[in-house]
Amino acid sequence: MSVAIRGLFVLIAFVVGGLIMWQPWKDSVLAPAPATSTATLIGADGLPIEDDGSFKPINDPAAGQHDLVRYYMPTPEDTPPLAEDTTAIVWEDLWQEGDMTIEAAEEDRVGRPTADQFPEGTTAEDVMLFFLDMGDMRSMQPQMGSVKADMDGKRVRLAGYVTPVGFDETDPRFLLVPELGACIHVPPPPANQIVYVPEVKTGEAKMFDPVWVTGTLKAAPVATILADVGYQLVDAKVEPYR
């Protein structure tokens, strides 16, 4: 057999062998990647959120447009009795179209920590960055909506989540917000969707807990370190929301 013919057989053998090796590699590497489950979503409390099939991306055309995010608490398993002089309300009841801007100097904002409340070893730069972070979070608050003057003085009960406004563990003041982690982990909602509770007369409010708060509603805006707030609830009674 001539050298040329032998070379041809060798070349054919290489080609055939290459094809045999290529096929499984192609199938494993170039084949479409198998479908994977949706990435785990983590809530403001650091725990995973189970997708019940109702989650949609915000750019989903089927989601449509909206002028106001409607906040609804999960359906409670147990609802405490409502006093005769008290009206049960939801967050949408506090909404009113309009604009509201609270002008307040930084040092006058409720909840602003004093120098002795920062941990030992905190530098001037650390303090400056802290207040810059607080300002950045407030800057993301929608400047929309106003307060309902006719709600002033009403005895109401409202469910929401506790966001502490003070930096002392013994400070009873908190913001009642419609979304878990609002004003800390996620930007604040409009001012008329936040209620400031300056003190608790009955019950206990723990960070991020869902609670019922009963009190006298004041249509009195207040500027806090975390957000601008449209309403206040005084003479407050706090009950667990389950």
C-alpha positions as CSV (number, residue, x, y, z in Angstrom):
1,M,0.0,0.0,0.0
2,S,1.4,3.3,-1.0
3,V,2.3,6.0,1.6
4,A,-0.4,8.3,0.1
5,I,-3.1,5.7,0.7
6,R,-1.9,5.0,4.2
7,G,-2.0,8.7,5.0
8,L,-5.5,8.9,3.6
9,F,-6.7,6.1,5.9
10,V,-5.1,7.8,8.9
11,L,-6.8,11.1,8.0
12,I,-10.2,9.3,7.7
13,A,-9.6,7.6,11.1
14,F,-8.9,11.0,12.7
15,V,-12.0,12.6,11.2
16,V,-14.3,9.7,12.2
17,G,-12.9,9.6,15.7
18,G,-13.3,13.4,16.1
19,L,-16.9,13.1,15.0
20,I,-17.5,10.4,17.6
21,M,-16.0,12.5,20.3
22,W,-17.8,15.7,19.2
23,Q,-21.3,14.4,19.4
24,P,-21.6,13.8,23.1
25,W,-19.7,17.0,23.9
26,K,-22.0,19.0,21.6
27,D,-25.1,17.4,23.3
28,S,-23.9,18.3,26.8
29,V,-22.5,21.8,26.1
30,L,-24.4,23.2,23.3
31,A,-27.8,21.8,24.2
32,P,-30.2,24.3,25.8
33,A,-29.7,24.5,29.5
34,P,-32.4,22.8,31.5
35,A,-35.1,25.0,33.0
36,T,-34.3,26.1,36.5
37,S,-36.6,27.1,39.3
38,T,-37.0,30.8,40.2
39,A,-34.2,32.2,42.4
40,T,-35.1,32.2,46.0
41,L,-36.4,35.5,47.2
42,I,-35.3,36.9,50.5
43,G,-37.5,39.0,52.6
44,A,-36.6,42.0,54.8
45,D,-36.3,39.7,57.8
46,G,-33.7,37.6,56.0
47,L,-35.9,34.6,55.6
48,P,-36.8,33.0,52.2
49,I,-40.1,33.9,50.6
50,E,-42.0,31.0,49.0
51,D,-43.3,31.7,45.5
52,D,-47.0,30.7,45.5
53,G,-47.2,31.2,41.8
54,S,-48.5,34.7,41.9
55,F,-45.2,36.5,41.7
56,K,-44.7,38.6,38.5
57,P,-41.8,40.7,37.3
58,I,-42.5,44.4,37.5
59,N,-42.0,44.8,33.8
60,D,-44.8,42.2,33.1
61,P,-47.2,44.0,30.7
62,A,-50.1,42.1,32.4
63,A,-49.3,43.9,35.6
64,G,-50.5,47.2,34.1
65,Q,-49.8,50.7,35.5
66,H,-50.8,52.2,38.7
67,D,-50.8,55.5,40.4
68,L,-50.5,54.1,43.9
69,V,-49.2,50.9,45.3
70,R,-52.1,49.3,47.2
71,Y,-50.8,47.9,50.5
72,Y,-52.8,45.0,52.0
73,M,-51.8,43.0,55.0
74,P,-52.0,39.2,54.9
75,T,-55.4,37.9,56.1
76,P,-55.2,37.4,59.9
77,E,-56.0,34.1,61.5
78,D,-57.5,35.9,64.5
79,T,-58.9,39.4,64.7
80,P,-59.2,41.0,68.2
81,P,-62.6,42.6,69.1
82,L,-63.1,46.2,68.0
83,A,-64.3,48.8,70.5
84,E,-67.5,50.5,69.8
85,D,-65.9,53.9,69.5
86,T,-63.2,52.6,67.1
87,T,-63.2,52.3,63.3
88,A,-61.2,49.6,61.5
89,I,-59.3,51.2,58.6
90,V,-56.8,50.0,55.9
91,W,-53.9,51.9,54.4
92,E,-56.0,53.0,51.4
93,D,-58.3,54.9,53.7
94,L,-55.4,57.3,54.5
95,W,-54.7,58.1,50.9
96,Q,-55.6,61.4,49.4
97,E,-54.4,62.9,46.1
98,G,-52.1,65.9,46.3
99,D,-48.5,66.8,47.2
100,M,-46.9,67.2,50.6
101,T,-43.4,68.4,51.4
102,I,-42.2,68.7,55.0
103,E,-39.4,71.3,55.4
104,A,-37.3,70.3,58.4
105,A,-33.7,70.8,59.3
106,E,-31.7,67.6,59.7
107,E,-31.1,68.2,63.4
108,D,-34.8,68.6,64.0
109,R,-35.9,65.3,62.6
110,V,-37.5,62.9,65.1
111,G,-35.2,60.0,65.9
112,R,-31.9,61.7,65.0
113,P,-29.3,59.9,67.2
114,T,-27.1,61.9,69.5
115,A,-23.3,61.5,69.5
116,D,-23.4,59.2,72.6
117,Q,-25.7,56.8,70.8
118,F,-23.1,55.8,68.3
119,P,-20.9,52.8,69.2
120,E,-17.6,53.4,70.8
121,G,-14.9,53.9,68.2
122,T,-17.3,55.5,65.6
123,T,-15.3,58.1,63.6
124,A,-16.6,61.5,62.4
125,E,-16.5,60.0,58.9
126,D,-18.7,57.1,60.0
127,V,-21.2,59.5,61.4
128,M,-21.2,61.6,58.2
129,L,-21.8,58.5,56.1
130,F,-24.6,57.3,58.4
131,F,-26.5,60.6,57.9
132,L,-25.8,60.5,54.1
133,D,-27.3,57.0,54.0
134,M,-30.4,58.2,55.9
135,G,-30.7,61.1,53.5
136,D,-30.4,58.8,50.5
137,M,-33.1,56.6,51.7
138,R,-35.4,59.5,52.3
139,S,-34.7,60.9,48.9
140,M,-36.3,57.7,47.4
141,Q,-39.6,58.5,49.2
142,P,-42.3,59.3,46.6
143,Q,-43.4,63.0,46.9
144,M,-47.1,62.3,46.3
145,G,-50.3,62.3,48.3
146,S,-51.5,64.5,51.1
147,V,-53.3,63.9,54.4
148,K,-57.1,63.7,55.1
149,A,-58.0,66.5,57.5
150,D,-61.3,64.8,58.2
151,M,-59.5,61.8,59.7
152,D,-58.1,64.0,62.5
153,G,-59.3,63.0,65.9
154,K,-60.9,59.7,64.9
155,R,-60.3,56.6,67.0
156,V,-59.1,54.0,64.6
157,R,-57.4,50.6,64.4
158,L,-54.8,49.9,61.6
159,A,-52.6,46.9,60.9
160,G,-49.0,47.3,59.8
161,Y,-45.4,46.5,60.5
162,V,-43.2,48.1,63.2
163,T,-40.2,50.1,62.1
164,P,-38.3,51.7,65.1
165,V,-37.6,55.3,64.7
166,G,-35.2,55.7,67.6
167,F,-31.7,54.2,68.0
168,D,-32.1,53.3,71.7
169,E,-33.5,49.9,72.4
170,T,-35.6,51.3,75.1
171,D,-37.1,54.0,72.8
172,P,-40.8,53.3,72.4
173,R,-41.3,55.4,69.3
174,F,-41.9,53.7,66.0
175,L,-43.3,54.0,62.5
176,L,-46.2,51.9,61.5
177,V,-45.7,51.0,57.8
178,P,-47.6,48.9,55.3
179,E,-44.6,47.0,54.0
180,L,-42.2,44.8,56.0
181,G,-38.8,46.6,56.3
182,A,-40.1,49.9,54.8
183,C,-37.8,52.9,55.6
184,I,-34.9,50.6,56.5
185,H,-34.5,47.8,54.0
186,V,-36.7,49.3,51.2
187,P,-37.5,52.9,50.4
188,P,-40.3,54.6,52.4
189,P,-43.8,54.7,50.9
190,P,-45.6,58.1,50.5
191,A,-45.9,60.1,53.7
192,N,-49.6,59.5,54.0
193,Q,-48.9,55.7,54.0
194,I,-46.8,56.0,57.2
195,V,-48.0,56.6,60.7
196,Y,-45.8,57.8,63.6
197,V,-46.5,56.3,67.0
198,P,-44.8,58.5,69.6
199,E,-45.6,56.2,72.6
200,V,-47.4,53.0,73.4
201,K,-49.9,53.0,76.2
202,T,-50.8,49.3,76.1
203,G,-49.0,46.4,74.6
204,E,-45.5,46.0,73.0
205,A,-44.1,46.8,69.6
206,K,-41.0,44.8,68.5
207,M,-39.0,45.5,65.4
208,F,-40.6,44.3,62.2
209,D,-43.5,42.7,64.0
210,P,-46.9,42.8,62.3
211,V,-49.3,44.5,64.7
212,W,-52.7,46.0,65.2
213,V,-52.5,49.6,66.5
214,T,-55.5,51.3,68.0
215,G,-55.3,55.0,68.8
216,T,-56.5,58.5,68.1
217,L,-55.4,59.5,64.6
218,K,-53.8,62.9,64.1
219,A,-53.5,64.4,60.6
220,A,-50.3,66.0,61.8
221,P,-47.2,65.4,59.5
222,V,-43.9,64.9,61.2
223,A,-40.3,64.7,59.8
224,T,-38.3,61.7,61.1
225,I,-34.8,60.5,60.5
226,L,-36.2,57.7,58.3
227,A,-39.0,59.3,56.4
228,D,-41.5,62.1,56.2
229,V,-44.8,61.0,57.9
230,G,-48.3,62.1,57.2
231,Y,-50.1,60.9,60.4
232,Q,-49.7,60.2,64.0
233,L,-51.4,57.7,66.3
234,V,-51.6,58.7,70.0
235,D,-52.9,57.0,73.1
236,A,-51.8,53.8,71.2
237,K,-52.7,50.2,72.1
238,V,-50.6,47.6,70.3
239,E,-51.8,44.0,69.7
240,P,-50.1,41.1,67.8
241,Y,-51.3,40.6,64.3
242,R,-51.6,36.9,63.6
